[in-house]
Amino acid sequence: MLSNGSLALIAGPCVIESEEHVHFLAREIRSIVPDFIFKASFDKANRSSSASYRGPGLKEGLRILAGLKRDGFRVLTDVHETSQVEAVAEVVDIIQIPAFLCRQTDLLLEAGRTGRTVNIKKGQFVSPHDIRNAADKVASTGNNDIVLTERGSSFGYNNLVVDMRGLVIMRSFGWPVVFDATHSVQTPGGLGTKSGGQPEFIEPLARAAVAVGIDGVFVEVHEDPTKALSDGANALRLDLLAAFWQQMLAINRTVEKSPTAPTK
């Protein structure tokens, strides 16, 4: 789904805040980037605090995402348990494995068996070389429709760093690679009961990643990040998306990408 040579955009809010909100954001993003993949979570199971908003849950969340599908949007959402995978696969185009769960064998295998595209987010604790093991677990089901997403690596406490060499290493495995520009500027748990962020570095890091030669960019977008119910501190403001994306496309046009190696 992401390997046709053009630069893909995955964008949307961190979590489903309401049905009206996801439809609003989806329409706004489509007016800027007509061909994109909408991302939103029905549950944020790894919030820093138990008091933080998690989302509408599986049943209501999938009902809302199915509405987006009927409106012609391609949709991505994440799963946290094997029991969720079958229901999610009936609705979405891409099943996402969260970074914290990227080594969970049963979850990877269950996602692979659906035949859907599986986006594996590289854990903050996993090296670029080692994420191949997660992809191989999905591929062992006969499903090679796999995407690998970089979202930064732990660098001391409450901080992440991006090693651009990792993008080259990951792409050499033969699957498309996406750069998550917004989670890469997160400061995990940096605000005590929630994560902080450094959104001023979203664009510089994304520019560098596209220049390396990747297949897609992932950004969480919100019209007012200060009011977002999850991860607003590291979200890209909606009114900045158009200029941001034009820069990404301009850089991508100048990059001669090395072909990905054939998968097993």
C-alpha positions, 0 to 999 in steps of 0.5 A, a space after each residue: 500500500 505504501 510502495 508505489 514510489 510516491 511519498 505517503 502521508 498517514 495523518 489524524 488525531 492521536 485518539 478518537 475524540 468524537 465522531 464529529 471530530 474525526 470526520 472534521 479532521 479527515 475532511 480538512 486533511 483530505 482538502 490538503 492531501 487528497 490521497 492520504 491514510 487517516 489514523 486514529 486510535 479507539 483506545 490509548 492503552 498506554 497512557 501515563 496516568 489512569 486518569 487520562 482519556 483513553 478513547 471510545 473503546 473498540 465497539 464504538 471506535 470501529 463504528 466511527 472508523 467504519 463511517 470514515 471508510 464509507 466516506 472513502 477514506 483509507 483508515 489505520 488504527 492500532 490493536 493491543 490484544 489478539 482478541 481485537 484483531 479480527 474485528 479491527 481487520 473487518 474495518 481498517 486498511 492497515 492494522 498498527 502494532 504499537 511500539 510498546 507491543 512490537 515484540 508480542 509474538 501472538 499479536 504480530 501473528 494474529 495481525 499477519 493472518 488477517 491479510 491486512 497491511 500491518 504497520 509495526 512501530 519500532 519500539 523505543 527500546 528496539 534497535 533498527 536491526 532487531 525490528 526485522 525479527 518482528 517483521 519476520 514474525 508477520 511474514 511467517 504467516 504468508 503476509 508480506 504486506 508489512 510497513 516499518 515505522 520509526 518513532 525514535 529511541 529512548 535516550 536517557 529519561 523522558 527523551 527520544 533521539 532519532 538515528 537516521 541510519 536506522 531508516 536506511 537499515 530498516 528499508 534494506 529489509 525489503 519493506 516500506 519504511 515510514 517516519 513518525 515525525 510527531 512521536 519522535 519529538 515526544 518527551 515520554 512522561 515528561 509532564 509527570 502524568 502525561 507526555 510532553 513534546 517539542 513540536 518545533 522539531 517535527 519539520 526539521 526531523 521530517 525533512 531529514 528523514 525524507 531526504 534519507 529516502 523513506 516511503 511515508 511520513 506519519 504525523 498526528 494532527 489537531 486543529 488545536 493541540 492545546 485542547 487535544 485529549 491525547 498527545 497534543 504536546 507533540 502534535 502538528 497544528 492543522 494549519 501548518 500541514 499544507 506548508 509542511 507537506 509541500 516541503 516534504 514533497 519537494 524534498 522527496 522529488 529530489 531524492 533518488 531512493 535506493 530500491 528496497 531489497 527483496 523480501 524472503 
